[in-house]
Amino acid sequence: MDKSLTTTLLFSFFLLISLSVSSLAQNCSSYSFTNNHKYSTCNDLSQLSCSLHWNYYPSNMTADIAFRKTGASTSNWIAWALNPTGPQMAGSQALVAYLHSNGTMLAYTTQVGASGSMQPASLNFGVPNISAENEGGVMTIFATLQLSTSLVSTNQVWQEGPLSGDNPGQHPLNAQNRQSVGTVNFVSGSVTSTGATTTPKDRKRNVHGVLNAVSWGILMPVGIIIARYLKVFKSAGPAWFYLHAICQTSGYAVGVAGWATGIKLGSDSPGITYNKHRKLGITIFALGTLQVLALLLRPKPDHKYRLYWNIYHHTIGYTTVILSIVNIFEGFEALGREKNWKKAYIGVLIFLGAVAVVLEAVTWLIVIKRKKTASSDKHVNGVNGYGSRVQQTA
C-alpha cells in the first residue's frame, strides 16, 4: 500500500465519521406512515424527538394532522395541544394518547386544567376523528381539526410524561419539557420554537457536551485505531506515529477544555450534582493526564523497560477510552439532550467498531502472510547453506 493510498484511506475514514453523524439527523419529510397517510407539510419539533405533519384545507378550515413521537415508551403518555391564550400546557386544547393496560391505544381530547389534569373533555373546536398507534417505538396521534380564524396560526405545545396506573401523571420539568412550546401556522407551514430559547447555561452545556464527545469519545478512539492498525503497513512509515500523537494530544487538549467547562457548570449550579458523571469525569481527566505525562518518560524501543511501559500505556489508554464512552452516555442522560445526539454518537461508535473489525482482519492477514514469507525464506536459506557446506567438504 503506497503513501497516496494511505492518505486516501485516512481521508475517507474521517469523512465517513462526519457522514455517520449527519445521516442520523431527524428528517420528518422522509418518514412513511404505516397507514400510508400522506402529508404535504411537516416540521421537526425542537424538543422530545417529535414532529408534526399536516394537510390544511382552506375551503373549510380543517386540518388533518399527525403528531409523532419517536423513542416513545409504552409506560408514557404523549400530548399535542393548541393554546391561543399563551405558550403553556395549562389551559390548552390537547390531544392525548397512551397505551392502555388492556393493550389498546387510547386517544382522546382534553382541556388541560391549571393543575395539569387531563381528563377526557370536548375542545373549543371540533375534532371529528382522533386515533393513535404505537409501532416500533414510534407513537403517533392522528386527528382532524375544525379550526377557527384564531387557531389557524397560534401557540402549540407538546409533552410526554409517565402513566400513573391508566391515567396520565405529571410530566417532568427538565429543560426539554419546559421548552416544548412554540407556534404553528397551518396556512404558511411555518413552525417556531419560542420555548427553546438558548440560555447562557444551555450554551455552556452544549459546549461541554460537544468538546468531551469529540475529544474523549472520538479523537481518542481514532488515535488508538491508527496506532494499532496503520503501523502494520510498511508504507505508512513513521506517519502512523505522528497521526496517533496528533489525535491523542489534540484530544487531550480539547478534553481539558471540556473538563474545565464542566467544572464551571458545576460551580454555577449549586445543589445540582450528577455524582456518577462527575466522578467519572475526574477519573478520566486524571488518567488522561497520566497518559500524557508518561510520554515524557517513554523509553527507546530497545530499552529493557520498554515492555513494561507499553503495558502501562495500553492499559491506561484503553481504560480511559472505555470510561469516556460510558461517561458520554451519562452526560446525555444527565443533561437531557435530545435523543438524536445519542443516536448520532451510537452511529459513530458503530462505524468505528466496524472499521476496527475490518482492520483487525486485514492486520492478521498481513502478519500471517509475512510470517509465512519469513519462514519460507529461512527454509530456502537453510537449504542453500547446507548445500554450500557439503560442496566445501567435498
C-alpha positions, 0 to 999 in steps of 0.5 A, a space after each residue: 500500500 503506497 503513501 497516496 493510498 494511505 492518505 486516501 484511506 485516512 481521508 475517507 475514514 474521517 469523512 465517513 465519521 462526519 457522514 455517520 453523524 449527519 445521516 442520523 439527523 431527524 428528517 420528518 419529510 422522509 418518514 412513511 406512515 404505516 397507514 400510508 397517510 400522506 402529508 404535504 407539510 411537516 416540521 421537526 419539533 425542537 424538543 422530545 424527538 417529535 414532529 408534526 405533519 399536516 394537510 390544511 384545507 382552506 375551503 373549510 378550515 380543517 386540518 388533518 394532522 399527525 403528531 409523532 413521537 419517536 423513542 416513545 415508551 409504552 409506560 408514557 403518555 404523549 400530548 399535542 395541544 393548541 393554546 391561543 391564550 399563551 405558550 403553556 400546557 395549562 389551559 390548552 386544547 390537547 390531544 392525548 394518547 397512551 397505551 392502555 393496560 388492556 393493550 389498546 391505544 387510547 386517544 382522546 381530547 382534553 382541556 388541560 386544567 391549571 393543575 395539569 389534569 387531563 381528563 377526557 373533555 370536548 375542545 373549543 373546536 371540533 375534532 371529528 376523528 382522533 386515533 393513535 398507534 404505537 409501532 416500533 417505538 414510534 407513537 403517533 396521534 392522528 386527528 382532524 381539526 375544525 379550526 377557527 380564524 384564531 387557531 389557524 396560526 397560534 401557540 402549540 405545545 407538546 409533552 410526554 410524561 409517565 402513566 400513573 396506573 391508566 391515567 396520565 401523571 405529571 410530566 417532568 420539568 427538565 429543560 426539554 419539557 419546559 421548552 416544548 412550546 412554540 407556534 404553528 401556522 397551518 396556512 404558511 407551514 411555518 413552525 417556531 420554537 419560542 420555548 427553546 430559547 438558548 440560555 447562557 447555561 444551555 450554551 455552556 452545556 452544549 459546549 461541554 457536551 460537544 468538546 468531551 464527545 469529540 475529544 474523549 469519545 472520538 479523537 481518542 478512539 481514532 488515535 488508538 485505531 491508527 496506532 494499532 492498525 496503520 503501523 502494520 503497513 510498511 508504507 505508512 512509515 513513521 506517519 502512523 506515529 505522528 497521526 496517533 500523537 496528533 489525535 491523542 494530544 489534540 484530544 487531550 487538549 480539547 478534553 481539558 477544555 471540556 473538563 474545565 467547562 464542566 467544572 464551571 457548570 458545576 460551580 454555577 449550579 449549586 445543589 445540582 450534582 450528577 455524582 456518577 458523571 462527575 466522578 467519572 469525569 475526574 477519573 478520566 481527566 486524571 488518567 488522561 493526564 497520566 497518559 500524557 505525562 508518561 510520554 515524557 518518560 517513554 523509553 527507546 524501543 530497545 530499552 529493557 523497560 520498554 515492555 513494561 511501559 507499553 503495558 502501562 500505556 495500553 492499559 491506561 489508554 484503553 481504560 480511559 477510552 472505555 470510561 469516556 464512552 460510558 461517561 458520554 452516555 451519562 452526560 446525555 442522560 444527565 443533561 437531557 439532550 435530545 435523543 438524536 445526539 445519542 443516536 448520532 454518537 451510537 452511529 459513530 461508535 458503530 462505524 468505528 467498531 466496524 472499521 476496527 473489525 475490518 482492520 483487525 482482519 486485514 492486520 492478521 492477514 498481513 502478519 500471517 502472510 509475512 510470517 509465512 514469507 519469513 519462514 519460507 525464506 529461512 527454509 530456502 536459506 537453510 537449504 542453500 547453506 547446507 548445500 554450500 557446506 557439503 560442496 566445501 567438504 567435498 
